[in-house]
Amino acid sequence: MSEFQNYSESELQSMIENAKKALDAKQASKRKEVIAQIKELAASINVSIEIIENTDKKLTRKGLKVPYKYSHPEDPSKQWTGRGVTPKWMQDLLNAGHDKSEFSI
């Protein structure tokens, strides 16, 4: 670890970027080799395959809004998606003997 103390921040950042590029190139090469092996094995037993590579790194659901499922009968500004902790207004209505389906939107 002490050997890196002598480098400037820009030199260290450059090393990191170069290492990342080298790692990405090795992984891409390895992926091509493995795909070729898979195709070769499939051909050896007379099976044809199609390999579809996922180019999306990661699908995220961040920011997606879940639609409301329930609404308070007297105050429509009080709504609930049906996920997470039951809001107090819904819990009070359920405790009063109502069914959740009565408040469906």
TIVO-874695 format. One record per atom (N, C-alpha, C): x, y, z. Coordinates in steps of 0.2 Angstrom, whole numbers, plus 2048, in hexadecimal, padded with zeros to 3 digits. Atoms other than C-alpha are relative to their C-alpha. Example, Ala and Ser with C-alpha at 12.3 -4.5 7.8 and 13.67 -1.06 7.14 Angstrom:
BEGIN
8047FA800 83E7EA827 804806800 7FC7FA7FF 8447FB824 7FC805803 
! end
This chain:
BEGIN
8047FA800 800800800 804806800 7FC7FA7FF 80E80C804 8038027F9 7FD7FE807 81580B7F2 7FC8057FC 8047FB804 8068157EC 800807803 8007FA7FD 8098237F8 8048057FC 7FC7FC804 81682A7EC 7FD8037FA 8037FD806 80A82D7DE 7FB805801 8057FB7FF 7FF83C7DB 7F97FD7FF 807802801 7EC83B7DB 7FF7FF7F8 801801807 7EC83D7C8 8037FA7FD 7FC806802 7F982F7C6 7FC7FA802 8038057FD 7EF8247D1 7F97FF7FC 807800804 7DE8287C8 8027FD7F9 7FE803807 7E78247B7 8017F8801 7FF8077FF 7ED8137BE 7FA7FC801 8068037FF 7DC80F7C4 7FC7FF7F9 804800806 7D48137B3 8037FB7FB 7FD805805 7E18097A9 7FF7F9803 8018077FD 7DF7FA7B5 7F97FE7FE 807802802 7CC7FB7B2 7FF7FF7F9 800801807 7CE7FC79F 8037F97FF 7FD806801 7DA7ED7A0 7FC7FA803 8048057FE 7CE7E37AB 7FA7FF7FC 806800804 7BF7E77A0 8027FC7F9 7FE803806 7C97E1791 8017F8801 7FF8077FF 7CE7D1799 7F97FC801 8078037FF 7BC7CE79F 7FD7FF7F9 803800807 7B67D178D 8037FA7FC 7FD805803 7C37C5786 7FE7F9803 8028077FC 7BF7B7793 7F87FF7FE 807801802 7AC7BA78F 8007FD7F9 800802807 7AF7B777C 8037F8800 7FD807800 7BA7A7780 7FA7FB803 8058047FD 7AC7A078B 7FA7FF7FC 806800805 79E7A477E 8027FB7FB 7FD805805 7A979B771 8007F9802 8008077FE 7AB78C77C 7F97FD801 8078027FF 79878B780 7FD7FE7F9 803802807 79478C76D 8037FA7FE 7FD806802 7A177F76A 7FD7F9803 8038067FC 79A773777 7F97FF7FD 807801802 788776771 8007FD7F9 800803806 78D77275F 8027F9800 7FE8077FF 795762765 7FB7FB801 8068047FF 78475C76A 7FB8027FB 8057FE805 77B76375B 7FB804802 8057FB7FE 773771764 8028077FE 7FE7FA802 77278275E 7FE805805 8027FB7FB 77279176A 8018077FE 8007F9801 7707A376A 802804806 7FE7FD7FA 7797AD777 7FF8087FF 8027F9801 7717BE77A 804803807 7FC7FD7FA 77D7C9785 7FC806802 8037FA7FD 7757D6790 805806801 7FB7FA800 77D7E778D 7FE805806 8027FC7FB 7737EF79B 8047FE806 7FC8027FB 77E7EF7AA 7FC7FE806 8058017FB 7707F07B7 7FA8037FF 8077FD800 75E7F37B6 7FE803807 8027FE7FA 7597FE7C4 7F9803800 8077FE7FF 7488027CB 7FF807803 8007FA7FC 74D8127D4 7FC8057FC 8047FA802 7418207D2 7F97FE7FD 807802802 7328157CC 7FB801805 8067FF7FB 72281A7D4 7FB7FB800 805805800 71680D7DA 7FA803800 8077FD7FF 7048117D7 7FD7FF806 8048017FA 6F98147E6 7FA7FB7FF 805806801 6ED8057E9 7FA802805 8057FF7FB 6E380C7F8 800808802 8017F97FE 6DC81D7FD 7FB800806 8047FE7FA 6D482480D 7F98027FD 8067FE803 6C182580A 7FE807801 8027F97FE 6BF836812 8058057FE 7FB7FB801 6D083E80E 8047FD7FA 7FD803806 6D68397FC 8078027FF 7F97FF800 6E78417FF 8047FB804 7FD8067FD 6EB83280A 7FF7FA7FC 800806804 6F08247FF 8067FC802 7FB8057FE 6FA814801 8017FC7FA 7FE805805 7038097F4 7FF7F9802 8018077FE 7007F97FE 8067FD802 7FA8037FE 7127F7801 803803806 7FD7FD7FA 71C7FA811 7FB800806 8048007FA 7157FE822 7F98037FE 8077FE801 702800822 800807804 8007F97FD 6FF813825 7FA800806 8048007FA 6F6817835 7F88017FE 8077FF802 6E681D82C 7FD7F97FE 803806802 6E480C824 8007FB805 8018057FA 6E8802834 7FA802804 8067FE7FC 6DB80C83D 7FA7FE7FD 806802804 6CE80882F 8007F8801 8008077FF 6D37F6830 7FE7FD807 8028027F9 6D27F5843 7F8802801 8077FE7FF 6C07FD841 7FC7FB7FD 804806803 6BB7ED837 7FF8017F9 800800807 6BD7F3826 8057FB7FC 7FC804804 6C57E9818 8048057FB 7FB7FD804 6D47EF80E 7FD8027F9 803800807 6CB7EC7FD 7FB806800 8057FA800 6BE7FA802 8038067FE 7FD7FA802 6CB8077FF 8048007FA 7FC801806 6D28017EF 7FF8067FB 8007FB805 6D580E7E2 7FE7FD7F9 
! end
